């Protein structure tokens, strides 16, 4: 049976994530309410604007249920702003910025610069034979990881070479880039496999 994987549908590339998850063998579900979250075997937190997403999660009474779900072991995949929401520690955040937490990393918000500094790069990820075309849009990077976090990928070229942009910790996974853009579903496939094995 295909796992039900929700996409937090408050902001960001919700439709694109739903389509890629369907193609990767999951039953996708847009999540805006607690009852929808409770129906999920896994969850994707998409990109968007991290402070706005937290405010909307509060308005929709989803912030605490999200925290409880992540603490309870729900496999969760954060992309771009979703990585920030999963991070335990945020640098260069807005004053008082909150997160869902659970991922034992320090993330630097908007680390690669403004919208005009967005870029693409071929990136090698642990677990995939061929590189992924990674699209970075006002993206964060990971400043530090705790011992229980596995680094899956780093920037390979340019002034940010060596920066961590993909991680996994138990049932949690995050990327700085947008794997839902560009038609390559292998990163989502990795997450679907993670959900199936949880």
C-alpha positions, 0 to 999 in steps of 0.5 A: 500500500502506498504511504500517505505523505502530506505536504504542509499547504500553507505556502510554497510549492505545494502543488509541485511537491504533491505531483512529485510525491505521486510520481514517486509512489506515495499518496499525497495529501495537502495538509492545512488541518490537524485531521489531515496531519493525523492521516499522514505517514510522512510530511513534506514542509516546502519552501516559502518564507519561514517566519510567515509559515510559522505565523500561518501554522499558528493561525491554523492551529498546526504549530504544536501538532507539527512539533508533537508529530516530529517529536513523535517520529513522523518522517518529515522532509523540509526543503529550503524554508522547510529546512529552517522550520525543522532546525533546532537552531537558526542564525540570522533569523528574525527577532524571536523566530520560532521553528518546529525543531527536531533536526539537530542542526544550526541553519543560517537563514538566507545564507546564499543571499537575496533572490537575485543570488539564486543559482543552480548546481549539479550536486552529488548526494549520498544514496544517489548514483548520479548528481541532482540538479539543485536549484537554490532560491534565497536558500539557507545552508547548514552551519553545524550538525550534531553527531547524530546528523548525516550529511548527504550533500555539500555545495561543490563549486563557487565561493560556498563550496563545502557548505552543507545543503542536505542532511538526514537524522533518523526519520528527518531529512532536509535540503537547502534546495528545491528538489520539487523543481526540475522534474527529477524525483529521486530526492523525493524517492529517497524520502518515500523510501524513508517513510516506507522503512519507518 
